[in-house]
């Protein structure tokens, strides 16, 4: 536990290669639950459990996308009795040393949803490939416009996040985009639902892996996704006003 809060780590994984077990083994001792969501890998994931830890493995029979895997992980974390869920990639690109600072705004009662911010880290210009950096900056700017009110947002694409699970019912989980646009979509939903959003600088980690984001996705999918997210934000805002701030329970 961390300050009397039960912490779950949700790890979405699809054909993750050799990194899953090192990621699981690097979890801090105050993490109470480890939830690995196997998003339809060809060979079902059966990682060795870190010593003294239990890993709950939830498997999708087919690949549904990283966003769908995160939602499945959130629901499994609620079932396990966790108060907070931290999302960590199965590719080893998220430094566990940043985890406590990432969850700190929730522990302090100051935020409901916390985003990692790689772009403000001093190593970012040196470590992050230039194409990725430019793409992240452009998509972050467009997400600010669509999300409304998030003008201080620095890194919309970062998947290293923490969520207070008591607010999960205010988010339209079944509406959220299930694939790579999930970080943008949940930001817009969180904004519309009135969640308190914070960001924490985290270390960017790259080892030369190819990006999962393709140019055709940026050109063809993201404009639609951002327009859809903007509409979703307005619908959630209207729902909150109509129901006295309670929002939807989806």
C-alpha angles and dihedrals in degrees: 000000000000116000090336093308120121109228126207126190114211115203116189110200137182118170089333098174119210099335103083099081094046089049091051092045093053096060115124116250093246092066107107103189134031114199117186114190111200103204098205101299113182090241111039111245115248104170121184110254117244111251111283094004133107121217119203109210117200116186130204109210089221135021109275101166138266093278092054089048091053092050090050088050092050090053092048090050091053090050089051090055098250122157098201132029122204117196115219125177121238091227098076093244095125119077111228088207087073095053099091093049090046093057095038096093090055093046089051091052092243101113144027098199126028126194126203114235114208095164094068093052112107091232093057100090090050100041107033115076111249094240091053092046092052093046092048092050092050095047091045091054092050091047090053089055094048097041096050122214095030095105092140093056110125107176116025093170099057111115095196100105144146126213132192100230094211088075094052092101090061092062123080094232096176091053097052118110107261100211140049094321091063096104091057094043096050090048090056091045091049090050092050092046091054097244117163106247125199135172132214127195112247132183116263112230121195131164100177096278115158115253118253089217113093125200091242089057092054092047100037107026108031099059089053091043094051093047090048091047092051090054091047090051092053091047092051091046090051090048091052092050092048094049098041097260098310094111124193128325103214 
